[in-house]
Amino acid sequence: MSNGLLALFAFTPILLAAVMLIGLRWPASRAMPLVYLFTAAIGLFVWDMSFNRIIASTLQGLVITLGLLWIIFGAILLLNTLKHSGGITAIRAGFTTISPDRRIQAIIIAWLFGCFIEGASGFGTPAAIAAPLLVAVGFPAMAAVLLGMLVQSTPVSFGAVGTPIVVGINSGLDTATIGAQLTAQGSSWSIFLQQITSSVAITHAIVGTVMPLVMVLMLTRFFGKEKSWKAGFEVLPFAIFAGLAFTLPYAATGIFLGPEFPSLLGGLVGLAIVTTAARFKFLTPKTTWDFADAKEWPAEWLGTIEMKLDDIAARPMSAFRAWLPYVLVGALLVISRVFPQVGAALKSVSVAFANILGEAGINAGIEPLYLPGGILVAVVLITFFLHGMRAAELKAAVKESSSVLLSAGFVLLFTVPMVRILINSGVNGAELASMPIVMARYVADSVGGIYPLLAPSVGALGAFLAGSNTVSNMMFSQFQFGVAQSLGISGAMVVATQAVGAAAGNMVAIHNVVAASATVGLLGREGSTLRKTVWPTLYYVLFTGAIGLIAIYVLGVTDPLVGV
C-alpha cells in the first residue's frame, strides 16, 4: 500500500468527524461513537493491530477520561456553588461600579475576569459565565456571546489549571518513547514539557496582548450607535495596558512555575492592576461610550433569558468573601505544585494501571487529590462553611454540575479512546508506524520546511471539531511532533504552536458558541457569532505560525531531539 493511501486511511477518522460535525451538522454525541468504531476498524484491518491492543487502548482512554471528568466536575461545581451561595452575585455587583464606559466594562469582565475563570475552570466556562454577566450589566445578548467567545483564545492553553498541557500534551504524545530518547540525550521528559510550556506562554503573550483591543473594536463596530472602528481605537492605550497586565505575569508564570498557573495568576494580577487603573481613570478615554437605547436594538441582538442571580441567593456578601474561594484555588494549587512534600502527599493517593491487558507501554492512572479536581472540590467544601450555605444549596449545586458532567462525559468516553487507538497503533502486525506518524511523514514530504506556518491551523481545526483545546492536543500532538522530527526541526516548538492554535480554535468551536448562546437564550443564531469570530481566529493562527517560522529558522530554537 502506498504512503499516500496509508496517510489517507490514517486521516480518515478526522475527516469523518469533520464531515459529520460540520457537513451533516450532527451533534458530537452522535458523531464521536461512530468515529471511534471507524478508528478501531482501521486499526484492526489496515494496521493489523491486535484486538487486545484495541481494547487496552480503549481502557487506557477511559481512565484518562475519568481524570478529565474529575477536573471538569470540580470546576463546574465551584462555579455552581458560588452561584447558590451568592458569591457570583457579589462579584457581578462589584464590576458595575468600576466604570460606566461599556468598552472598559468589556475589557474587565470579558477579558480579565474571563481569563481568570478560564485559568480556574476552562472547558468553555468563561463564555458561559461572562455572557450572562455582561447581559446582567446591560450588554446586548449577541454582543455578550461574541465577547465571551473572543476570550477563548490566549488563556485557553493554560485553562482549567493547565489541563490542555498537563493532560492534553502528556496524553497526546508518546511520552514513554520520547522520554527514553530524551534520557539518552542527557535530558528528561519534564524538561522537554517545560520547554513546550514556556514556548506556548511566550507565543500567546506576543499574539494575545492585542486581544482586548480586538474585543473593543468588534464591540463598537458591530454594536455601537455609529457602527465605527474609531470608537474602539479611542480605548487603544487602556486596551494594550490591559493586555500587558495579563500577558506579562502570564508569560513569567508559564516560564518559571509551569503550565498550571499562567492564566489563573495572570488573570488575578491583571484584574487587580486594571480595575485599580480604571477607578483612577488611568489611560481611559475622556468620553464615555455606551450602546443606543435598548429599545432601538435589532431583534437578533436580544436573547430570551434574563440573568436573575439575585433570586437564587440574596444574602449580603463582601467582594473579598465572594472572591476568596477562587483565591484559595490559586493558593492551594501553587502550594501543591511548588512544595514537593505537599505534592508527594497528595500523589500518594492514586490508582495506577500498568501494561493494561498485558500490552507493553499502555499505562494509565489517576491521582484524585493531586489533580485540580481534588483541589477544586476541597475548596467547594471550604466555601460551604465560608459562605454560610445551607445543605440544600450545596445539593442543588452538585445536581446541576452532575447533569453538565453527564453531557460532556458521553462525548469524551468515545473521543479519548479514539485518540489512544491512533497513538498506540505503532505496535501492529503490518509493521507500520503509528497512524499519526504516517500522517506526519506524508505531510512533511508534501509541504516541506514551511510546515510550522500551518501547524497552528491544524491545532485550531482540532479544537473546532472537538470543542476542546485538550482534545485537540490529544489528537494532534504526536502528529505535529512527528512532522517536526521528519523535517529535522524542534518538536517542542511545533507542538507549542499546536497548543496555541488549538486555543485559538476555541473562538470558532461550535460547542462553545452553543454553550455561551444557551446561557443568554440566543440559540439558533450561532452562525452570526461564528462569522465574526472567524477573523480573530485567522489572525491568531497566522501570527502564531509566523512566530513558529521565525523561532525555528531565524532564532534557531531547538531541542535535545533535533537530529536524533
Protein Blocks (a to p, Z undefined) as FASTA:
>chain_A
ZZklmmmmmmmmmmmmmmmmmmnopafklmmmmmmmmmmmmmmmmnopafklmmmmmmmm
mmmmmmmmmmmmmmmmmmmmmmmnommmmmmmmmmmmpmcfklmmmmmmmmmmmmmmmmn
gnolmmmmmmmmmmmnopafklmmmmmmmmmmmlmmmgghhllmmmmmmmmpcfklmmmm
mmmnopafklmmmmmmmmmmmmmmmmmmmmmmmmmmmmmmmmgmnopaklmmmmmmmmmm
mmmmmmmmmmmmmmmnojklmmmmmmmmmmmmmmmmmmnopoiafbdcddddfklpcfkl
pcfbdcdfklmpmcdcdfklmmmmmmmmmmmmmmmmmmmmlmmmmmmpccddehehhigh
iacdddfklpmklmmmmmmmmmmmmnopafklmmmmmmmmmmmmmmmmmmmmmmmmmmmm
mmmmmpcfkopacfklmmmmmmmmmnommlmmmmmmmmmmmmmmnopaklmmmmmmmmmm
mmmmmnopafklmmmmmmmmmmmmmmmgmklmmmmmmmnopghilmmmmmmmmmmmmmmm
mmmmmmmmmmmmmnopacfkgoZZ
